[in-house]
Amino acid sequence: MLARALWGCKPRFGKRGGRAGVLPVLCAAAAGAALLALFFLDYIEWWVTSMRMNAAVESQAGAIPQQSAPPSRPEEFLLMPSPLVCQRAKPYLIIMVTSAPANQRARQAIRDTWGGEVEVSRLRVMTLFMVGVSSDPGLSKLLIEEARERMDLVQGRFVDTYSNLTLKTLSMLGWARRFCPQAHFMAKVDDDVLFNPSALLHFLNKSRNPYEQGDLYLGRVHLRVAPDRDPDSKHYLPSGAYPPSVFPDYCSGTAYVLSRSALLKIALAASASPLSTPLPPEDVYMGLCARTAGVLPSHCPLFSGGPRVPFGRCCYQAMVSIHHVMPREMLQYWADIHSSEPCSWLSQRASLGVCKVRAMLGDVLGLEQGL
């Protein structure tokens, strides 16, 4: 953007006349505006998304779809830490990582990186992993051993399959509601996400009173997503189960944050209304429950909700979540982020803008580094 503005100005600098004096000023102003936009691209993204959300609130409608068969009881747990774990630790933020039973490497990478942060700015942070039941007896035995050794697994009473991701989320909400009422915030994070508790708490403390118990449903908001009517798709949702043409706005399921009051309201809405058949994607279902509970999502440009943002040390220091990160990459990126002093405000602003521009270009060009 900046290079294009300067390229259009260069051939005309030598011309005489009144315009020759004005053109350099206009070009300098355009270059300055482009540079300013680069530095504050995340704020621009937040403003544009928020404006679109506000315009769509009244036009959107959607109740939680109905089903004929009752769901399994998500509040039953086969494996879990001590029921007093939150009472002893008193976490300000609890992070629940949804993980498949076979993803031991991903869980260990998280423990060795951001999941090992137990205190940020004198605020307690606790990370636990939410899993389901494996159909492999050998893997089930390994899970029991891992739970005894690490004391950070919560296992719900449901088969761990893609179609049961909604049950996994409900089980997660049920556990946090019952056993961790001390936490002011709960983050739901996938196990292929590089999460940054420090960046999240910095954002929360800067954006609101950290002790305020208002409704917060924070993440990367998806707008005007249409239900998938393709019967061959794993996201298939027939019009009989959900008639509206679009879903209410919802936060990407890769990572989102709930305040204590929002968690209670959404969990109540979910327990009071039956699930759909077939189950919608879990993040869509959360959006439906949130809308039913009167909790609107809040967009934060520091959450990625698609293919990952390209790596930049200062950029990753500012981002709250980066999606599609392999265990080996997570270890490498986390080490790079903390290899030296924190980036300056100017370096962080510039790197964040460059990362987002590269991500948007990658998304447009169909590359894997989209945002």
Summary of the structure (lengths in Angstrom):
residues: 371
radius of gyration: 22.8
end to end distance: 18.5
largest distance: 83.9
contacts: 1200
relative contact order: 0.14
helix: 46%
strand: 16%
